[in-house]
Each structure stands twice: as structure tokens, then as C-alpha cells.
Amino acid sequence: QVQLVESGGGLVQAGGSLRLSCVVSGSSIFSLLAMGWYRQAPGKQRELVATISSGGGTNYADSVKGRFAISRDSAKKTVYLQMNSLKPEDTDVYYCKAEKVSYPRAIYWGQGTQVTVSS
């Protein structure tokens, strides 16, 4: 059973930084997984923050470009989200997603980690 465990969330002042981590367990195919970070506020839809393909290609939401950076470490089966120049509007629950794009396709989510940015 594939499990994703996020960590690194917390309370930070505006302008500060946090690094989120997502460890993937129960999978021997981490290198084949497309990984991503999403965020969701209460009553709102979950939205994409950043993704990284199995080959290392990255994609970012316009709102975080130039401030956030996603990366992955295959040896540690971990994906990271470095968040700099944080703004109060970045306050959300952040979720890690893993997607096996080859057949049979599968999607896995972590439990989420709270990020709160104070003004």
C-alpha cells in the first residue's frame, strides 16, 4: 500500500520560508511517479501549486512562480517544496500527490500539512 506522509508545515511570518517534505512509502517505483503539491482552503477547491514529473520537469501555478521550488530525491523517495517570500494568501492546507501515469494508473494523496503565514 502506497502511503504519502507530509511534514514541514507550520506558522511563519510574511516574507519567511518553509520547506515541506513528502515521503513515499510502500512503493518501489518512486522514480516512475509524477509528484505534486496542491493546496486547499476551507470551502474552496484544491488547487495545483507545483508538479514534478518522473523525468524532473516542473510546473508551477502563476501565483507561486519565482517563490516556490519543487524537487525530488529518488534515493530518499521524497519530494520537497521550498517556499520562500511567503504571503498571507499562501495560508492553506498543503497536500502531496503521487500519480502513477503508466497502466494501471493510480493516484495517491497525503493527509495534508497546515501552512499559516501571518501578516
N, CA, C and O atoms as CSV, one atom per row, in Angstrom:
chain,resi,resn,atom,element,x,y,z
A,1,GLN,N,N,0.837,-1.186,0.000
A,1,GLN,CA,C,0.000,0.000,0.000
A,1,GLN,C,C,0.879,1.246,0.000
A,1,GLN,O,O,1.737,1.407,0.869
A,2,VAL,N,N,0.667,2.117,-0.965
A,2,VAL,CA,C,1.459,3.337,-1.056
A,2,VAL,C,C,0.932,4.357,-0.062
A,2,VAL,O,O,-0.272,4.602,0.018
A,3,GLN,N,N,1.843,4.944,0.690
A,3,GLN,CA,C,1.468,5.986,1.637
A,3,GLN,C,C,2.354,7.207,1.438
A,3,GLN,O,O,3.548,7.093,1.160
A,4,LEU,N,N,1.741,8.377,1.586
A,4,LEU,CA,C,2.459,9.642,1.490
A,4,LEU,C,C,2.332,10.353,2.827
A,4,LEU,O,O,1.230,10.493,3.358
A,5,VAL,N,N,3.445,10.797,3.366
A,5,VAL,CA,C,3.436,11.492,4.650
A,5,VAL,C,C,4.127,12.833,4.490
A,5,VAL,O,O,5.321,12.907,4.199
A,6,GLU,N,N,3.341,13.905,4.687
A,6,GLU,CA,C,3.891,15.251,4.587
A,6,GLU,C,C,4.379,15.750,5.939
A,6,GLU,O,O,3.910,15.312,6.990
A,7,SER,N,N,5.316,16.660,5.889
A,7,SER,CA,C,5.799,17.321,7.101
A,7,SER,C,C,6.390,18.669,6.704
A,7,SER,O,O,6.610,18.945,5.525
A,8,GLY,N,N,6.639,19.498,7.707
A,8,GLY,CA,C,7.300,20.770,7.453
A,8,GLY,C,C,6.408,21.985,7.522
A,8,GLY,O,O,6.892,23.115,7.446
A,9,GLY,N,N,5.108,21.775,7.667
A,9,GLY,CA,C,4.211,22.905,7.773
A,9,GLY,C,C,4.373,23.609,9.120
A,9,GLY,O,O,5.068,23.131,10.017
A,10,GLY,N,N,3.713,24.751,9.228
A,10,GLY,CA,C,3.789,25.486,10.484
A,10,GLY,C,C,3.364,26.922,10.321
A,10,GLY,O,O,2.740,27.298,9.329
A,11,LEU,N,N,3.713,27.725,11.317
A,11,LEU,CA,C,3.373,29.140,11.340
A,11,LEU,C,C,4.633,29.953,11.042
A,11,LEU,O,O,5.682,29.737,11.649
A,12,VAL,N,N,4.515,30.887,10.102
A,12,VAL,CA,C,5.658,31.709,9.718
A,12,VAL,C,C,5.162,33.112,9.408
A,12,VAL,O,O,4.021,33.302,8.988
A,13,GLN,N,N,6.026,34.085,9.617
A,13,GLN,CA,C,5.665,35.459,9.282
A,13,GLN,C,C,5.787,35.702,7.787
A,13,GLN,O,O,6.543,35.024,7.091
A,14,ALA,N,N,5.044,36.665,7.313
A,14,ALA,CA,C,5.136,37.037,5.904
A,14,ALA,C,C,6.579,37.377,5.542
A,14,ALA,O,O,7.283,38.056,6.290
A,15,GLY,N,N,6.999,36.890,4.383
A,15,GLY,CA,C,8.374,37.072,3.956
A,15,GLY,C,C,9.290,35.938,4.350
A,15,GLY,O,O,10.426,35.861,3.884
A,16,GLY,N,N,8.807,35.060,5.201
A,16,GLY,CA,C,9.616,33.947,5.671
A,16,GLY,C,C,9.594,32.766,4.720
A,16,GLY,O,O,9.033,32.838,3.627
A,17,SER,N,N,10.217,31.673,5.155
A,17,SER,CA,C,10.357,30.476,4.326
A,17,SER,C,C,9.971,29.227,5.100
A,17,SER,O,O,10.080,29.175,6.325
A,18,LEU,N,N,9.528,28.243,4.375
A,18,LEU,CA,C,9.278,26.899,4.908
A,18,LEU,C,C,9.656,25.894,3.835
A,18,LEU,O,O,9.611,26.199,2.643
A,19,ARG,N,N,10.028,24.696,4.263
A,19,ARG,CA,C,10.252,23.612,3.314
A,19,ARG,C,C,9.361,22.437,3.710
A,19,ARG,O,O,9.464,21.901,4.814
A,20,LEU,N,N,8.495,22.055,2.794
A,20,LEU,CA,C,7.642,20.896,3.003
A,20,LEU,C,C,8.324,19.661,2.431
A,20,LEU,O,O,9.027,19.723,1.423
A,21,SER,N,N,8.095,18.535,3.105
A,21,SER,CA,C,8.621,17.252,2.639
A,21,SER,C,C,7.480,16.259,2.518
A,21,SER,O,O,6.511,16.311,3.276
A,22,CYS,N,N,7.603,15.369,1.571
A,22,CYS,CA,C,6.611,14.299,1.379
A,22,CYS,C,C,7.383,13.013,1.125
A,22,CYS,O,O,8.050,12.861,0.102
A,23,VAL,N,N,7.278,12.090,2.075
A,23,VAL,CA,C,7.959,10.801,1.954
A,23,VAL,C,C,6.984,9.764,1.433
A,23,VAL,O,O,5.873,9.634,1.946
A,24,VAL,N,N,7.396,9.031,0.421
A,24,VAL,CA,C,6.573,7.982,-0.184
A,24,VAL,C,C,7.050,6.627,0.323
A,24,VAL,O,O,8.219,6.277,0.162
A,25,SER,N,N,6.155,5.872,0.929
A,25,SER,CA,C,6.498,4.529,1.396
A,25,SER,C,C,5.592,3.512,0.732
A,25,SER,O,O,4.522,3.845,0.224
A,26,GLY,N,N,6.038,2.274,0.745
A,26,GLY,CA,C,5.240,1.193,0.179
A,26,GLY,C,C,5.283,1.145,-1.325
A,26,GLY,O,O,4.440,0.499,-1.947
A,27,SER,N,N,6.243,1.813,-1.923
A,27,SER,CA,C,6.330,1.801,-3.378
A,27,SER,C,C,7.779,1.621,-3.803
A,27,SER,O,O,8.685,2.280,-3.294
A,28,SER,N,N,7.971,0.713,-4.748
A,28,SER,CA,C,9.318,0.517,-5.282
A,28,SER,C,C,9.489,1.248,-6.605
A,28,SER,O,O,10.492,1.084,-7.299
A,29,ILE,N,N,8.488,2.060,-6.942
A,29,ILE,CA,C,8.504,2.714,-8.256
A,29,ILE,C,C,8.484,4.220,-8.128
A,29,ILE,O,O,7.913,4.912,-8.971
A,30,PHE,N,N,9.116,4.747,-7.055
A,30,PHE,CA,C,9.085,6.198,-6.852
A,30,PHE,C,C,9.579,6.929,-8.087
A,30,PHE,O,O,9.045,7.978,-8.449
A,31,SER,N,N,10.588,6.385,-8.727
A,31,SER,CA,C,11.177,7.070,-9.882
A,31,SER,C,C,10.204,7.177,-11.054
A,31,SER,O,O,10.414,7.972,-11.970
A,32,LEU,N,N,9.139,6.373,-11.022
A,32,LEU,CA,C,8.158,6.408,-12.109
A,32,LEU,C,C,6.946,7.268,-11.770
A,32,LEU,O,O,6.052,7.436,-12.599
A,33,LEU,N,N,6.914,7.808,-10.564
A,33,LEU,CA,C,5.764,8.578,-10.123
A,33,LEU,C,C,5.911,10.053,-10.468
A,33,LEU,O,O,6.971,10.649,-10.276
A,34,ALA,N,N,4.835,10.629,-10.978
A,34,ALA,CA,C,4.755,12.083,-11.087
A,34,ALA,C,C,4.275,12.599,-9.735
A,34,ALA,O,O,3.308,12.083,-9.175
A,35,MET,N,N,4.949,13.612,-9.215
A,35,MET,CA,C,4.640,14.106,-7.878
A,35,MET,C,C,4.157,15.549,-7.947
A,35,MET,O,O,4.492,16.286,-8.874
A,36,GLY,N,N,3.376,15.933,-6.967
A,36,GLY,CA,C,2.896,17.298,-6.971
A,36,GLY,C,C,2.484,17.769,-5.592
A,36,GLY,O,O,2.226,16.973,-4.689
A,37,TRP,N,N,2.429,19.064,-5.454
A,37,TRP,CA,C,1.901,19.715,-4.261
A,37,TRP,C,C,0.662,20.512,-4.648
A,37,TRP,O,O,0.647,21.237,-5.642
A,38,TYR,N,N,-0.372,20.355,-3.831
A,38,TYR,CA,C,-1.621,21.077,-4.014
A,38,TYR,C,C,-1.969,21.743,-2.692
A,38,TYR,O,O,-1.421,21.389,-1.648
A,39,ARG,N,N,-2.884,22.714,-2.739
A,39,ARG,CA,C,-3.311,23.345,-1.505
A,39,ARG,C,C,-4.810,23.606,-1.554
A,39,ARG,O,O,-5.418,23.734,-2.618
A,40,GLN,N,N,-5.374,23.679,-0.362
A,40,GLN,CA,C,-6.819,23.834,-0.272
A,40,GLN,C,C,-7.176,24.629,0.966
A,40,GLN,O,O,-6.706,24.340,2.067
A,41,ALA,N,N,-8.012,25.631,0.774
A,41,ALA,CA,C,-8.552,26.404,1.883
A,41,ALA,C,C,-9.959,25.885,2.168
A,41,ALA,O,O,-10.590,25.304,1.285
A,42,PRO,N,N,-10.456,26.084,3.378
A,42,PRO,CA,C,-11.809,25.622,3.723
A,42,PRO,C,C,-12.843,26.185,2.754
A,42,PRO,O,O,-12.869,27.387,2.488
A,43,GLY,N,N,-13.690,25.309,2.232
A,43,GLY,CA,C,-14.755,25.736,1.335
A,43,GLY,C,C,-14.326,26.014,-0.080
A,43,GLY,O,O,-15.136,26.435,-0.906
A,44,LYS,N,N,-13.054,25.782,-0.376
A,44,LYS,CA,C,-12.560,26.035,-1.726
A,44,LYS,C,C,-12.056,24.748,-2.359
A,44,LYS,O,O,-11.806,23.756,-1.676
A,45,GLN,N,N,-11.910,24.785,-3.687
A,45,GLN,CA,C,-11.388,23.624,-4.400
A,45,GLN,C,C,-9.879,23.503,-4.177
A,45,GLN,O,O,-9.179,24.496,-3.980
A,46,ARG,N,N,-9.410,22.281,-4.214
A,46,ARG,CA,C,-7.975,22.039,-4.122
A,46,ARG,C,C,-7.325,22.535,-5.412
A,46,ARG,O,O,-7.814,22.264,-6.508
A,47,GLU,N,N,-6.228,23.258,-5.270
A,47,GLU,CA,C,-5.582,23.838,-6.440
A,47,GLU,C,C,-4.121,23.412,-6.529
A,47,GLU,O,O,-3.454,23.158,-5.526
A,48,LEU,N,N,-3.658,23.346,-7.764
A,48,LEU,CA,C,-2.281,22.941,-8.021
A,48,LEU,C,C,-1.314,24.040,-7.575
A,48,LEU,O,O,-1.538,25.224,-7.827
A,49,VAL,N,N,-0.248,23.627,-6.915
A,49,VAL,CA,C,0.829,24.541,-6.559
A,49,VAL,C,C,2.034,24.301,-7.469
A,49,VAL,O,O,2.539,25.219,-8.114
A,50,ALA,N,N,2.482,23.040,-7.502
A,50,ALA,CA,C,3.649,22.700,-8.316
A,50,ALA,C,C,3.656,21.202,-8.578
A,50,ALA,O,O,3.191,20.413,-7.755
A,51,THR,N,N,4.183,20.824,-9.721
A,51,THR,CA,C,4.342,19.411,-10.048
A,51,THR,C,C,5.749,19.148,-10.572
A,51,THR,O,O,6.426,20.043,-11.077
A,52,ILE,N,N,6.161,17.902,-10.435
A,52,ILE,CA,C,7.444,17.482,-10.980
A,52,ILE,C,C,7.261,16.086,-11.566
A,52,ILE,O,O,6.765,15.177,-10.899
A,53,SER,N,N,7.664,15.933,-12.802
A,53,SER,CA,C,7.482,14.660,-13.485
A,53,SER,C,C,8.559,13.669,-13.058
A,53,SER,O,O,9.495,14.018,-12.339
A,54,SER,N,N,8.407,12.437,-13.511
A,54,SER,CA,C,9.413,11.423,-13.209
A,54,SER,C,C,10.761,11.796,-13.814
A,54,SER,O,O,11.809,11.382,-13.319
A,55,GLY,N,N,10.726,12.575,-14.879
A,55,GLY,CA,C,11.952,12.996,-15.532
A,55,GLY,C,C,12.531,14.290,-14.987
A,55,GLY,O,O,13.598,14.732,-15.412
A,56,GLY,N,N,11.813,14.898,-14.038
A,56,GLY,CA,C,12.322,16.119,-13.408
A,56,GLY,C,C,11.746,17.416,-13.957
A,56,GLY,O,O,12.108,18.496,-13.490
A,57,GLY,N,N,10.866,17.329,-14.929
A,57,GLY,CA,C,10.235,18.529,-15.443
A,57,GLY,C,C,9.288,19.128,-14.418
A,57,GLY,O,O,8.562,18.400,-13.742
A,58,THR,N,N,9.290,20.451,-14.299
A,58,THR,CA,C,8.487,21.109,-13.279
A,58,THR,C,C,7.449,22.047,-13.882
A,58,THR,O,O,7.585,22.533,-15.005
A,59,ASN,N,N,6.405,22.281,-13.089
A,59,ASN,CA,C,5.332,23.189,-13.486
A,59,ASN,C,C,4.834,23.879,-12.223
A,59,ASN,O,O,4.710,23.253,-11.171
A,60,TYR,N,N,4.547,25.193,-12.337
A,60,TYR,CA,C,4.132,25.962,-11.171
A,60,TYR,C,C,2.873,26.775,-11.457
A,60,TYR,O,O,2.633,27.203,-12.586
A,61,ALA,N,N,2.084,26.976,-10.419
A,61,ALA,CA,C,0.989,27.931,-10.509
A,61,ALA,C,C,1.587,29.324,-10.645
A,61,ALA,O,O,2.647,29.611,-10.089
A,62,ASP,N,N,0.908,30.177,-11.383
A,62,ASP,CA,C,1.424,31.535,-11.593
A,62,ASP,C,C,1.650,32.261,-10.278
A,62,ASP,O,O,2.572,33.068,-10.161
A,63,SER,N,N,0.813,31.978,-9.289
A,63,SER,CA,C,0.875,32.701,-8.022
A,63,SER,C,C,2.123,32.377,-7.210
A,63,SER,O,O,2.458,33.114,-6.282
A,64,VAL,N,N,2.818,31.294,-7.539
A,64,VAL,CA,C,3.994,30.907,-6.756
A,64,VAL,C,C,5.280,30.917,-7.566
A,64,VAL,O,O,6.355,30.669,-7.020
A,65,LYS,N,N,5.188,31.198,-8.847
A,65,LYS,CA,C,6.388,31.215,-9.687
A,65,LYS,C,C,7.399,32.222,-9.159
A,65,LYS,O,O,7.055,33.353,-8.816
A,66,GLY,N,N,8.656,31.785,-9.101
A,66,GLY,CA,C,9.713,32.649,-8.600
A,66,GLY,C,C,9.856,32.635,-7.091
A,66,GLY,O,O,10.844,33.149,-6.565
A,67,ARG,N,N,8.894,32.059,-6.379
A,67,ARG,CA,C,8.947,31.992,-4.906
A,67,ARG,C,C,9.076,30.561,-4.396
A,67,ARG,O,O,9.755,30.318,-3.399
A,68,PHE,N,N,8.435,29.625,-5.064
A,68,PHE,CA,C,8.436,28.230,-4.633
A,68,PHE,C,C,9.278,27.387,-5.587
A,68,PHE,O,O,9.408,27.714,-6.767
A,69,ALA,N,N,9.844,26.308,-5.070
A,69,ALA,CA,C,10.608,25.382,-5.901
A,69,ALA,C,C,10.326,23.954,-5.458
A,69,ALA,O,O,10.432,23.627,-4.276
A,70,ILE,N,N,9.966,23.111,-6.416
A,70,ILE,CA,C,9.708,21.698,-6.138
A,70,ILE,C,C,10.915,20.884,-6.586
A,70,ILE,O,O,11.542,21.186,-7.601
A,71,SER,N,N,11.228,19.852,-5.817
A,71,SER,CA,C,12.347,18.984,-6.171
A,71,SER,C,C,12.062,17.583,-5.645
A,71,SER,O,O,11.153,17.382,-4.840
A,72,ARG,N,N,12.849,16.620,-6.108
A,72,ARG,CA,C,12.654,15.249,-5.669
A,72,ARG,C,C,13.994,14.563,-5.479
A,72,ARG,O,O,14.978,14.859,-6.157
A,73,ASP,N,N,13.997,13.632,-4.527
A,73,ASP,CA,C,15.186,12.845,-4.213
A,73,ASP,C,C,14.778,11.385,-4.290
A,73,ASP,O,O,14.100,10.876,-3.397
A,74,SER,N,N,15.190,10.712,-5.356
A,74,SER,CA,C,14.771,9.325,-5.554
A,74,SER,C,C,15.359,8.396,-4.496
A,74,SER,O,O,14.704,7.435,-4.091
A,75,ALA,N,N,16.560,8.662,-4.050
A,75,ALA,CA,C,17.186,7.803,-3.048
A,75,ALA,C,C,16.404,7.832,-1.738
A,75,ALA,O,O,16.322,6.828,-1.030
A,76,LYS,N,N,15.832,8.990,-1.425
A,76,LYS,CA,C,15.061,9.133,-0.190
A,76,LYS,C,C,13.565,8.985,-0.410
A,76,LYS,O,O,12.785,9.050,0.541
A,77,LYS,N,N,13.158,8.784,-1.669
A,77,LYS,CA,C,11.734,8.679,-2.014
A,77,LYS,C,C,10.968,9.861,-1.431
A,77,LYS,O,O,9.920,9.698,-0.807
A,78,THR,N,N,11.502,11.027,-1.645
A,78,THR,CA,C,10.948,12.227,-1.039
A,78,THR,C,C,10.835,13.340,-2.083
A,78,THR,O,O,11.698,13.505,-2.945
A,79,VAL,N,N,9.748,14.090,-1.976
A,79,VAL,CA,C,9.586,15.287,-2.790
A,79,VAL,C,C,9.499,16.475,-1.840
A,79,VAL,O,O,8.906,16.388,-0.765
A,80,TYR,N,N,10.101,17.583,-2.254
A,80,TYR,CA,C,10.167,18.765,-1.419
A,80,TYR,C,C,9.471,19.942,-2.089
A,80,TYR,O,O,9.358,20.012,-3.313
A,81,LEU,N,N,9.009,20.865,-1.250
A,81,LEU,CA,C,8.515,22.143,-1.745
A,81,LEU,C,C,9.164,23.232,-0.899
A,81,LEU,O,O,8.810,23.431,0.263
A,82,GLN,N,N,10.115,23.927,-1.499
A,82,GLN,CA,C,10.754,25.050,-0.834
A,82,GLN,C,C,9.920,26.288,-1.101
A,82,GLN,O,O,9.698,26.668,-2.251
A,83,MET,N,N,9.460,26.912,-0.028
A,83,MET,CA,C,8.581,28.075,-0.156
A,83,MET,C,C,9.273,29.288,0.442
A,83,MET,O,O,9.551,29.326,1.641
A,84,ASN,N,N,9.547,30.269,-0.391
A,84,ASN,CA,C,10.200,31.494,0.037
A,84,ASN,C,C,9.269,32.684,-0.165
A,84,ASN,O,O,8.272,32.595,-0.880
A,85,SER,N,N,9.609,33.792,0.473
A,85,SER,CA,C,8.815,35.026,0.343
A,85,SER,C,C,7.333,34.741,0.546
A,85,SER,O,O,6.494,35.165,-0.248
A,86,LEU,N,N,7.023,34.026,1.606
A,86,LEU,CA,C,5.644,33.617,1.856
A,86,LEU,C,C,4.747,34.813,2.123
A,86,LEU,O,O,5.159,35.811,2.715
A,87,LYS,N,N,3.505,34.681,1.668
A,87,LYS,CA,C,2.494,35.720,1.812
A,87,LYS,C,C,1.318,35.170,2.611
A,87,LYS,O,O,1.114,33.956,2.639
A,88,PRO,N,N,0.547,36.024,3.255
A,88,PRO,CA,C,-0.632,35.538,3.995
A,88,PRO,C,C,-1.583,34.727,3.108
A,88,PRO,O,O,-2.237,33.800,3.586
A,89,GLU,N,N,-1.660,35.068,1.838
A,89,GLU,CA,C,-2.547,34.322,0.937
A,89,GLU,C,C,-2.031,32.927,0.613
A,89,GLU,O,O,-2.735,32.152,-0.035
A,90,ASP,N,N,-0.825,32.589,1.047
A,90,ASP,CA,C,-0.327,31.219,0.894
A,90,ASP,C,C,-0.827,30.310,2.013
A,90,ASP,O,O,-0.569,29.107,1.997
A,91,THR,N,N,-1.537,30.876,2.977
A,91,THR,CA,C,-2.079,30.082,4.077
A,91,THR,C,C,-3.094,29.079,3.556
A,91,THR,O,O,-4.090,29.462,2.943
A,92,ASP,N,N,-2.846,27.791,3.797
A,92,ASP,CA,C,-3.698,26.717,3.315
A,92,ASP,C,C,-3.223,25.406,3.939
A,92,ASP,O,O,-2.205,25.355,4.629
A,93,VAL,N,N,-3.985,24.356,3.679
A,93,VAL,CA,C,-3.500,23.010,3.929
A,93,VAL,C,C,-2.854,22.522,2.631
A,93,VAL,O,O,-3.471,22.566,1.567
A,94,TYR,N,N,-1.623,22.063,2.727
A,94,TYR,CA,C,-0.867,21.627,1.558
A,94,TYR,C,C,-0.861,20.101,1.510
A,94,TYR,O,O,-0.579,19.431,2.503
A,95,TYR,N,N,-1.178,19.571,0.330
A,95,TYR,CA,C,-1.273,18.129,0.126
A,95,TYR,C,C,-0.256,17.672,-0.910
A,95,TYR,O,O,-0.009,18.347,-1.909
A,96,CYS,N,N,0.319,16.521,-0.647
A,96,CYS,CA,C,1.218,15.878,-1.590
A,96,CYS,C,C,0.431,14.857,-2.404
A,96,CYS,O,O,-0.416,14.142,-1.869
A,97,LYS,N,N,0.717,14.797,-3.689
A,97,LYS,CA,C,0.047,13.863,-4.589
A,97,LYS,C,C,1.074,13.070,-5.372
A,97,LYS,O,O,2.068,13.617,-5.850
A,98,ALA,N,N,0.826,11.777,-5.498
A,98,ALA,CA,C,1.655,10.921,-6.340
A,98,ALA,C,C,0.771,10.286,-7.392
A,98,ALA,O,O,-0.325,9.815,-7.089
A,99,GLU,N,N,1.238,10.270,-8.615
A,99,GLU,CA,C,0.447,9.697,-9.707
A,99,GLU,C,C,1.294,8.733,-10.521
A,99,GLU,O,O,2.355,9.080,-11.041
A,100,LYS,N,N,0.790,7.521,-10.611
A,100,LYS,CA,C,1.415,6.532,-11.493
A,100,LYS,C,C,0.741,6.671,-12.849
A,100,LYS,O,O,-0.420,6.296,-13.010
A,101,VAL,N,N,1.463,7.207,-13.817
A,101,VAL,CA,C,0.842,7.531,-15.096
A,101,VAL,C,C,0.827,6.352,-16.057
A,101,VAL,O,O,0.093,6.374,-17.045
A,102,SER,N,N,1.629,5.318,-15.784
A,102,SER,CA,C,1.609,4.146,-16.646
A,102,SER,C,C,0.502,3.211,-16.187
A,102,SER,O,O,0.038,3.303,-15.050
A,103,TYR,N,N,0.076,2.305,-17.074
A,103,TYR,CA,C,-1.008,1.380,-16.735
A,103,TYR,C,C,-0.546,0.357,-15.707
A,103,TYR,O,O,0.567,-0.149,-15.846
A,104,PRO,N,N,-1.327,0.020,-14.684
A,104,PRO,CA,C,-2.597,0.662,-14.335
A,104,PRO,C,C,-2.364,1.975,-13.603
A,104,PRO,O,O,-1.539,2.046,-12.692
A,105,ARG,N,N,-3.079,2.998,-13.997
A,105,ARG,CA,C,-2.909,4.308,-13.392
A,105,ARG,C,C,-3.410,4.286,-11.948
A,105,ARG,O,O,-4.311,3.525,-11.594
A,106,ALA,N,N,-2.807,5.134,-11.136
A,106,ALA,CA,C,-3.207,5.231,-9.739
A,106,ALA,C,C,-2.826,6.607,-9.216
A,106,ALA,O,O,-1.840,7.200,-9.654
A,107,ILE,N,N,-3.614,7.105,-8.276
A,107,ILE,CA,C,-3.349,8.404,-7.647
A,107,ILE,C,C,-3.395,8.224,-6.143
A,107,ILE,O,O,-4.278,7.557,-5.605
A,108,TYR,N,N,-2.436,8.826,-5.485
A,108,TYR,CA,C,-2.349,8.744,-4.031
A,108,TYR,C,C,-2.208,10.158,-3.467
A,108,TYR,O,O,-1.581,11.028,-4.071
A,109,TRP,N,N,-2.813,10.366,-2.280
A,109,TRP,CA,C,-2.743,11.663,-1.604
A,109,TRP,C,C,-2.214,11.480,-0.188
A,109,TRP,O,O,-2.437,10.451,0.451
A,110,GLY,N,N,-1.518,12.488,0.279
A,110,GLY,CA,C,-1.129,12.529,1.673
A,110,GLY,C,C,-2.252,13.124,2.512
A,110,GLY,O,O,-3.309,13.485,1.995
A,111,GLN,N,N,-2.005,13.218,3.810
A,111,GLN,CA,C,-3.044,13.680,4.725
A,111,GLN,C,C,-3.080,15.196,4.854
A,111,GLN,O,O,-4.031,15.748,5.408
A,112,GLY,N,N,-2.065,15.867,4.353
A,112,GLY,CA,C,-2.034,17.319,4.384
A,112,GLY,C,C,-1.238,17.871,5.544
A,112,GLY,O,O,-1.137,17.251,6.602
A,113,THR,N,N,-0.673,19.051,5.329
A,113,THR,CA,C,0.050,19.754,6.387
A,113,THR,C,C,-0.325,21.231,6.321
A,113,THR,O,O,-0.372,21.828,5.246
A,114,GLN,N,N,-0.590,21.802,7.485
A,114,GLN,CA,C,-1.074,23.185,7.544
A,114,GLN,C,C,0.082,24.168,7.434
A,114,GLN,O,O,1.100,24.037,8.114
A,115,VAL,N,N,-0.099,25.149,6.567
A,115,VAL,CA,C,0.843,26.264,6.460
A,115,VAL,C,C,0.069,27.543,6.768
A,115,VAL,O,O,-0.938,27.840,6.124
A,116,THR,N,N,0.545,28.290,7.751
A,116,THR,CA,C,-0.095,29.538,8.134
A,116,THR,C,C,0.926,30.665,8.070
A,116,THR,O,O,1.977,30.602,8.707
A,117,VAL,N,N,0.603,31.698,7.293
A,117,VAL,CA,C,1.501,32.841,7.140
A,117,VAL,C,C,0.831,34.060,7.768
A,117,VAL,O,O,-0.242,34.483,7.336
A,118,SER,N,N,1.464,34.610,8.776
A,118,SER,CA,C,0.892,35.764,9.464
A,118,SER,C,C,1.427,37.063,8.848
A,118,SER,O,O,2.557,37.125,8.362
A,119,SER,N,N,0.593,38.077,8.883
A,119,SER,CA,C,0.979,39.367,8.287
A,119,SER,C,C,1.689,40.259,9.299
A,119,SER,O,O,2.082,41.377,8.967
